[in-house]
Amino acid sequence: MELFPMLKSQNLKLATLRLEEEEARYYVDRAMEVFDVNVVGPQAYVALYAKYADLLTSKAEREAESFLLEKRTIDEMKAVSF
């Protein structure tokens, strides 16, 4: 499969690149900087939504059902803070 048929006449060669080369090291380091800057966003979202994990496991629903099945007076219900 030809990816760049318009360049066929230029007889281009693909050479290997060593990570020890200065230019390669520059691009690897730059890519890691970009990655480090962008990974903060997803980590912040995970931390933000971690408190809602019980909703995904149905733990919150089970706790609510358990709470509602217990016999309580009106005054006891009013005293419960959410």
N, C-alpha and C positions, 0 to 999 in steps of 0.2 A: 504494500500500500504506500503510495506516495503522499506524504503530508504537505509538501511544498513543491508542487510540480513546476512552478514558475522559477525556482532556483536550481533546477536540474542542470542547466548549462554552466553553472558557476563552479561545478566540481568541488563542493564544500565537503569537508571531513569533520567528523565528530571525534574530538580528542578527549582522553580521560583527564580528570582533574584531581589533584591530590589535596587533601584537606590541610596539608602543611603549607600550601602556597598562600601567600599573603592575601591575594584577592579572594580566594576561597574562604579563608579564615574570617575576612571582613564580612562577607555575606552570611556566613553561619552565625557570627556574633550579632550581626544586625537582625537576623531572623529571630534569634533568641531574645533580643531586647523587645522586639515587637510582640512576641509571644508572651513575655513576662508582663508587659503593659496590658495586654488584652485579656489575660487570664483572671485579672482582678474582678472584672464584671461578672462572669459566671460564678465565681466563689462568693461574691456579695449576694447574688440571687439565691444561691443555695442556703446561705446563712439566713437570709430574709424569710425564706419559706420553710426552714427547718421546724419552726414551731407549729406548722400545720401538718407535719408528718403523720400525726395520729389520725387525721382524716383519711389519709390514703390507706391506712391499715385497718380501718373501721374501729380502732380502739376508742375513739371519741364517741362513736355511736353506741358501742357496748356500755361505756361508762354512763352515758345519758339514759339508756334504757334501764340500767341497774339503779340509777338514782331515782328514776320515775316509778319504779316498782316498790320502792321503800315507802312505808306508811308514814306520813308526816302531817302535822297540824298546819293550819294556815299561818300561824305565827312562826313556826319553824321554817316554812317555805319563804316567808318574807325576810327572814334573817340570813338566808343563803345569799352570798354575794357572788356575782359572776364576773 
